[in-house]
Amino acid sequence: MKVAVIRFPGSNCDQDCVLALRSFEGVEADFVWHKDTSLEGFDALVLPGGFSYGDYLRCGAIARFSPIMAAVKTFAAAGGPVIGICNGFQILCEAGLLPGALVRNKGLHFICEHVDVRVERSGANFTSAGMTGGILRIPVAHGEGCYFADEETLRQLRANDQIVLRYCDEQGRTTAAANPNGSCDNIAGITNKARNVFGLMPHPERACDALLGSTDGRVIFESLIHGN
Amino acid sequence: MGFDEIALVWREEEREHGGMAKVVVTVIPKPSVLDPQGAATAEAMKHSGLTGVGRVRVGKSIEIEFDEAPDRAKLEEVARDLLSNPVIEDYRIEG
């Protein structure tokens, strides 16, 4: 499998993503510059974290107009798997590939810590290697990670089982105290209706090596590799 | 540069660019969206002794100078799709 990691000006998790992906057998990973217009030859895409365009205007608001985004939209429309991590999630929302938006954390602080997230749906393309109800310990690092969507959108997300990850405590309870940023419904990750586009605020690429304190992030990439 | 000097430069620039169309787009979080910045600012204003402060929302104001009369339909589209995010923000165009 060949995975493209899209680099925008201000992306800063691109190298970590490529490094993490290359640690899986049979996976090739390469950078694709945002000014490129072709994704020919790639089987999956990762939009990494960072601060594309300095977060000017809104997080992801300008990146979504990058030349590569037309190819990303075509790739997604054809059913190709796309993961957006943190700023990548914000870009996917701004681009309309995922519903809702990510706004300023409820507590206003930039949060950088390990959190627990519960796998809501193991059948999803991006968590097939995990168990439904299983807890993953993955770091978050964001100032604008509060997931917001109107009631009707939330209702549809629930009805279509599009909520893939929710912030929880160590026992797997999705309490308000376990919600680091005020996200609606403790949402940490969602897919589109077709389930081939996945956005999440936690950084799985930072939890792929025991040296970094957790290897739970491998579940996400393993699912991407074997579930698609 | 102090504030007075900056204001002076601005006034000079305005004179130079006189006659150009200027449009201000105001973007503000929708009432249904949590605005922690607004809430924190409201608290600070109360602490400063301002009485009667209710709900506060913090948005942004985008000033655009045009060399010619802007295409209104295109401006509307840009305000809706680029300058604001319709999921979380409302906008208004003045000028």
Chai-1 contact restraints between the chains, C-beta under 6 A:
chainA,res_idxA,chainB,res_idxB,connection_type,confidence,min_distance_angstrom,max_distance_angstrom,comment,restraint_id
A,R58,B,N85,contact,1.0,0.0,6.0,A-B,restraint_1
A,A101,B,N85,contact,1.0,0.0,6.0,A-B,restraint_2
A,A101,B,V87,contact,1.0,0.0,6.0,A-B,restraint_3
A,A101,B,I88,contact,1.0,0.0,6.0,A-B,restraint_4
A,V103,B,I88,contact,1.0,0.0,6.0,A-B,restraint_5
A,R104,B,P36,contact,1.0,0.0,6.0,A-B,restraint_6
A,K106,B,P36,contact,1.0,0.0,6.0,A-B,restraint_7
A,L108,B,P36,contact,1.0,0.0,6.0,A-B,restraint_8
A,F148,B,V33,contact,1.0,0.0,6.0,A-B,restraint_9
A,F148,B,I88,contact,1.0,0.0,6.0,A-B,restraint_10
